[in-house]
């Protein structure tokens, strides 16, 4: 008889599933089941399963693994190159590499591919591994499992290095041997032989994503429409192979000279003489091939004469065309410090990848235009590369600081689809558009208006021009009218407001006493909904509706409490004004029939945790005091777990999910726009020579030019920016562009962000809705569902922080059934560039889950104090609202003097009352961590208050000498009064902006320097990880003036400002000094490794603790700093005072380190900076700069080894404290 076993599987997004499977089934079968039943597995094309740090082999039986109660299997997605299959070409003996594109055709095929990936990986390991933990059999034991796991970890770095070398087309070991094989810079016979050995490996230009010949992947059809059947696996013409080999020679030769103390400067004669020696041994490249390299790769190879002296960076190769002898040229160049061999090898690989990327870009553009894709010439490729490369010779720098095509000056209307083609031929003609995702239209699924609705409701719909409902609207309305709790999870602009407005108005019209409560996350949404409701209620009997928020006057509040039957408010007011004074709302709470909760996805992390406990307090009062039990209606547009999230928010036992969207959707084009690479000369003060660097043009300027294009051609647009300053810069640059191309449209765009006074925001919303404004540069303040009318285009400056936010923003366009366009413009950071290179990773990724943890002890205790002031607590009756943590929290609050009870009563009958000192404890709890201290920015001429800025943000924006921007107008701050908290500024026409110089320290409280003495009672399970209070301090020490046109730093100014700090909590573990030395001896950056290790640990937190990415922050390394960095891996609570998450993490910190190492070693991405599946995180404050994956692996392994040693030396501390 087969034995069943229940297994818990958890994902990195915090989701979990419990599956009952037979112990005789294999891991492969388990993966197949997960693919079918567990959404994180379904959406991950590649994943491994780990148990206690060991990857489970796909052929092993589940029963062969000892899985103890409480243990779980971790699901780890990973990045890999697409596996290829060998297909025999007809008429030849050559095996052709083909790659399947797109999604798997079936679940079975997907699972089979995953199994083959695991098996192919295992087949490359030593045979002894088959008898250990990765492929266990009946005789395998724990010691063999551990030995195999250690062997797997040790072999990982070498395997991953080969992945990197494959991408660059170069073998690091062979290059290292070549570079160090001679004691001088002469190419002797041995060195020439090794050169030829390297050059033999260069034979085909393969696609970076598929690994196949790029020409072969593009030649897919013959003229008769039949699939093209090639006779070989590579279609690269001989001249292309020769040019690739020639560049590879030059690239490695430049590194060879650098290793042997030669200057980066080298003459053409020196290169040609070395090339002659290789030609004598059979190398086929010629002098003419060498001369064509600057045309093929102008970003890397430069020819100069002797007069144009320049000190070039390691990323460029410069050949001096002077006819002087080599030693004379060398004497004209100052000696420079030799770079480490590891750095030189890294530069060689970067140049090689840049060369291949340039060829790929040119070929893509060329093959799109050519009819006969099988015939490509060198001249055609060079012409194509010049089109795609803004740094080609002869292209002058534009007015707006980058080498760009002239801005269009025409104003004829264009559709979003036509605009994309217009951009390709205009400002996007240099290859900026790297991918276009076509999102198909969706046909509406209509249904009849439910009979359950009254004639008044039907008349109201008819007045709105609605004769039928979308299927999801009708389904939701019926469920709500039946009294069921409902969550509507459909796309943006799918008519979700009708899903709750109709049943609410129907219920209120049928019962003269019935009331409803609407909760919105922002005031703007509340006002927007009020307008919609007032227009709908004309056909119903009159009943009073009103908004009850911080802007409501005292007179209006009194009137609403006495008369309103539909009260629109927000969680903050519910927490501060309604629940503490619930007696004043007796009429409403006694007759409460509906609670409507809009934009539910906005409630996550600490804010969601607070809100969930506020809703529990509301339900408790309704039940215990007022005898009501309202139905809940949630709506959300962007969430991966809407039903679970809604149930957890209000602690509801049942919830009906409506997620089959019946609304129509027009087609949308989603373009990825990568600013082009261009060479820039960096002028170094005090030095004769300059440095040439390769960087991408400014994405801020790119977005500004795109916004100007949209506005000029009649497309209503929103440009989403991540920060307020970026918002203002985009507006300013767009004004400059329009001033030249369409001056009459300058005033048709504006900025929309937090900080503006409410009246200004309402005016902007109204003017955009009416069409007076054509474009807006906005922060996420416009991301939620405020109705601003039809939008044609959304622009996205950088990744907004989550997949859900990106789609929420993009959903703002195309709301009236018209085609729309979205353009994501990338920054130069690793995360944005990752999505530019692998667009399907962006478009095929699942939306993130929303998590709240209502059992967070710290936050639970805060709200229990509030609940006790509202109505005494009972362990018997309140457990269903506050969960299993109620008893422990009540005991803790009693011990701290907040609660008391009558000890003479039986335990079950005890009532706990509030006896604390604060009269209104709710006012001491900030559910959004909003700051009360703010700085006012005033116009010195008019005394008008332009903005109020939170204290934590103020010194980033206003200080004496700062350039402050408001609605595209530029001001200079003349005075900052710290005592009155007023910044006085005046209008100024300047051509620069300012940027603060600052740093943030996390100081652990409780010891000397960075490391407090170990407190043994704080340690768990033999770990040295500690939880301590910490102080997060930001220090401002100066600012830079930066030229708008060139982004060049004009000067730096010292600055003296008060520090801003707050106390929180941190969990951290020390990195042994020996580990730091080992990392640095490898030539890796220890700071980059620490940064990456902290990210990796942060990414696995959801496996162990329910939290949101915004709850915790890692200690991120500033790439521009050289100050001492404490040798530790540290995470801290981002909210002042802490949220208690760090303390909950400490007991499982070693487990998290093990999971982080599993995640890193199972991800085969090739870049040092990793990928979003391993060390990159959306929460990074430094935009994922300065990361090193291999260094992170060394650090985490070193810490775990130190932890093992500690456990062996302290065996008595293996239990929980």
C-alpha positions, 0 to 999 in steps of 0.5 A: 500500500502506497504511503501518502505524505503532505509536503509544504512548498514555498516560493520566494514571493511568500506563497505556499502550498501543501500537497499530498503525494505518494512517497514512491513518486519522484521529484519530477512528478512533484514538479509536474504537479506544482506546474499544474497547481502552484502559480509560482511554478506555473509562471516560472519556466525554470525552477529547482526544488531545495530541501535543507540546502540540497537541490533535489534530483528529479529522479529521486523518490520523495520517500528517500528524503527525510522530510521532518514535520515543520520543514518545507521545500523551497521553490527557486526560479533561476535564469539559464540559457535556452537549451538547444536540440540537435536537428540533423540537416537534410543533405548534410552531416551537420547538426543544426542548433535550433531553439524553441521559442515562446511558451511550451505547447503543453504542461507535459512539454514544460515539465519534460524540458525542466526534467531534461535541464536537471538531468543534463546538469547532473550528467556533467557532474562526476559519477559519484554524485549520482550515488549521493544526495542529488540522486538518492537511492535506497542505500543513500545516507545523510553523510553522502547527501552532505558530501554531494551538496558540498561538492556541488557548491564547490563546483559552482563557481567554475561552472558559472565562470564557463557561462560568462565565458560562453557569453563573451566567447572567450575562455578566461583560463586560456586568456589568463595563461596567454597574458602571463605566458611571456615576461615581455611584450614580444609575441614569441612562438609560444604566445602566438600558439596560444593566440591562435588557440583562442582565435580558433574558438571564434567562428559564429555570431550567435544570438545572445538569448538563443545561442543559435547563429544570429543569421540562421535565426533570422532566415526562417522563410523561403520565397515560397513561404515554406520554412527555410531548411539550412544545410549547416548550423551557421550562416555567418559569411567568411568576412564576418568570421574574419572580422570577429577574429581580427577584433578578438586578436586586437582586444586580447593584444591590448590586454597583453600590452597592459599586463606587461607595463606597456601603455594603452597607447599602441601604434599601428605598426606595432599591431601590424607587426604582431599580426604578421607573426600570426599570419605566418602561422596561418591566421588569415586576417589582413591589414585592411581588416584591421582598418575596418574595425573602427567602422564596425565598433566605434564604441571600442576601437579608435584610430588617432594621430600623435597630436590627439593625445588622450588617456583612454580607459580600459574599456577602449582600444586606441591605435596611434597611426603615427609613423614614429617608432614605437619607443618614441610614442611610448616616451610621449605617454606618462607612466601609469599604474598597472591594473590587476590581471583580473581587471584587465581580463574583465575589460577584455570580456566587456569589450568583446561583449560590446563588440558582439552587441554592436554587431547584433544591433546592426544585423537586426536592423539590416535584416529587418530591411533586407528581402534576401536575408541570406546575402549580407555584405560588410559595407551594408553592415557598417552602414547599418551600425552607423544608423544604430550607433549615435557615437559614429564618427561625424554625428555631432552632439545635439542641443539637449546633451546627447548625440541624437536625431533632430526633434520633429517639428511637425504637428499633424495628428498620429495614432499610437500605432503610427507614432511607433513607426514615426519614432523608428524613423525619427528620434528612435532611428538609432536602434533605441526600440529594442522590443515591441510587445503586442498586447492583443485586443480583448472582446467584451463579454456582455450579459443582461442586467440582473433581474435582482436590480430594481427599476431605479437601478436599471433607469440609472444605468440607462441614463449612463448609456448602459443597456448591458453589463460586462459578465464580471459586473453582473456576477459580482452584483449578484454575489453582493446582493446575496450577502456574500463577501466579494473581491473583484480582480479585473484589469484597469478600466474594466468598470469595477466601480459599478460592481460595488456601486450598484449593489450598495445603492440598491440596498440603500434604496430598499432599506431607509436605515441601511448605511455603507462605508467606502474606504479609499487609499487616497483623498483624490480617489475619494473625491473622484468616487463622490462625483461618480456616485452623485451622478448615479443617484439621480434616479434613486430616492435621495439619500445623503453621501459625503466625504469624511477625511482630513479636509472635511470641516468640523461643521461638515463632519457633524452633519455627515455623522447625523445624516450620511448614509454612504460615508466615503473615507480612508483607513487613516480616518477610520483609525483616528476619528471613527473607531475611537469615537464610535459612539458618535457614529452609532447610527451608521455602524448599527445599520452598516450593510456594506464596506467597500474597499477599493484598490486593495493591492495598495494595502501591503507591507506594514501599511497593509498590516495596520489596515488589516487590524483596523478592519478587525477592530471595525468588524469587532465593534459592529458585532459586539456593540452594534449587532451588525455584520456588513458584507465586504466588497474588495476591488483590485487591478494588480495582484497575484493573490487577490482572494487570499489578500482580501481574506487576510485584510479583513480576516473573513472566513469566506470570499468569492473571487470574480476574476474573469474579466468581461470588459473589452480592451483595445490593442496596446503596443508596449515598447522597450526603449534603451538609450543609445550608447555614446562615447563621452570625453571626461575632462579631468581637472589638473591633468593634460589627458582626457578620458573617453568613456562609453555611456548611454545617453540620458534616459531623462532626456529621452523621455522628455523628447518622447513626451514632446513628440506625443504632445506635438502629435495630439496624443494625450500622455502621462510620463511616469517618474520614480521621484519628484525631482525626476518629474520636475526635470522631465517637465523642464526638459520637455518645455525646452524641446517644445519651445523649439518645436511647438512653442504654442504647446509649452503650457499644455503640459505640467507635473503632478506629484505629492507635495503640491497643495490639494487645490493644485492637484484637483485643478491639474486633474480637472484640466487633464480630464477636460483636454486643456492639458495634453501631457503630464509628468507624474509620480506614482501619485497618478498610478491609482485609478483616478479618472483623468479621461482618455490617455493614449500613451504612457511613458515609464522612466525606469522600472517603477519597482514592481511588475504590478506597478508597471502594468498599473501605470500602463493601464492608464492608457487605452481606457476608452476602447482606443489603441494605446502605446506604452514606452518603458525607457531604461536607466543604465542600471543592471535591472533596467538593462536586464529587462532590455536584454531579456524582454520576455522576463518582463512580459512573462513574469507574474505580478507580485503577491500582496502580503500582510501579517496581522500576527506581527506582534509589535503592530498587533499589540499597538492595535489591541491597545486601541481596541481595548479603549474602544471596547474591553477585550475578551480572549474568548470572543475576540480570538476570531478577530485577532488570531492566535497571537491574542493571548500572548499579546494581552499578557505582554500588554498587562506586564507593561501596564496597558491592560488590567482585568479582575483576577477573581473571575475565571480565566475564560470570563476575564475582560481586559480593559485599557489602563494606560496613560494616553487618552487617545492611543490611536494618535500615537500610531502612524499607520503610514509612517507619515511625518508631522514635521514639514518644511514650507517652500515659499516664493520670496517675492510673492510669499506664496507657499509653493510646497510642503516637504516632509522633514526626511526629504527636505534637505535633498531638495531645499538648502541654500544654493539649491535649485528647486523646481516647481511646475517646470519653473526654476528657483534658487533657494536663498535662505533656509530657516531651520527654526521656522522650517521655511525655505525662501527661494526666488525665480532664476534662469540657470542652466544647471541643477543641483544634487546633494552629496550625502550618505546614510549609516546604520549604526547598531546600538549597544556596543562599540564601533559596528559590533556590539558584544554578543548577548547570548540570550538573544541568540537562537539555535547556535547562531551568532546573528543578532537583533539590535536597535539601530539608528539610521542616519542621513548626513548631507555634506555638500552638493554638486552643480550639474550642467543640464545640457551635458550632465557634467559636474560644474563644481562642488559646494560644501554644505552644513545641515543637521543630520536626519535620523530615526531609530529602528531595528536591525538583524545582522551577522558578522563576516569573518575577516578571513572571508574578506581577505579571501574575497579580495585575494580573488580580485573581487570587490568586498563591498560589492560582494557584501551588497549582493549578499545582503540582497540575496538574503533579503530576496529569500525572507518571504520563505520564512516571514510574511512581509512585503519588500517595502518592510525591510531594507538591506545595507546597500553600498554606495558606488561612489563612496570609499569610506569604511564599510562594516563587515556584516550582512544587515537588514533593517526595518524601514519604518521609524521605530521598527515593525518587529520583522527583524526580531522575527528573522533572527532565529532563522537567519542561518536558514536564510543564509543557506537558502540564499546560497541555494538561490545564488548557486542554482541561478546560472546568469552570467553577469557579475551583477547577477539578475532579478532571480538572485542578487538584484532587488527592486528595493535597492536604494543604489539602483543595483549598482556595485554588485558581485555575485561570485563575491557574495557566494564566497561571503555567504559560504564563509559565514555559514562555515563560521556558523558551523564552527560556532555551533561545534564550539557551543553545542549546548546552545543548539536549542531555542532560547 
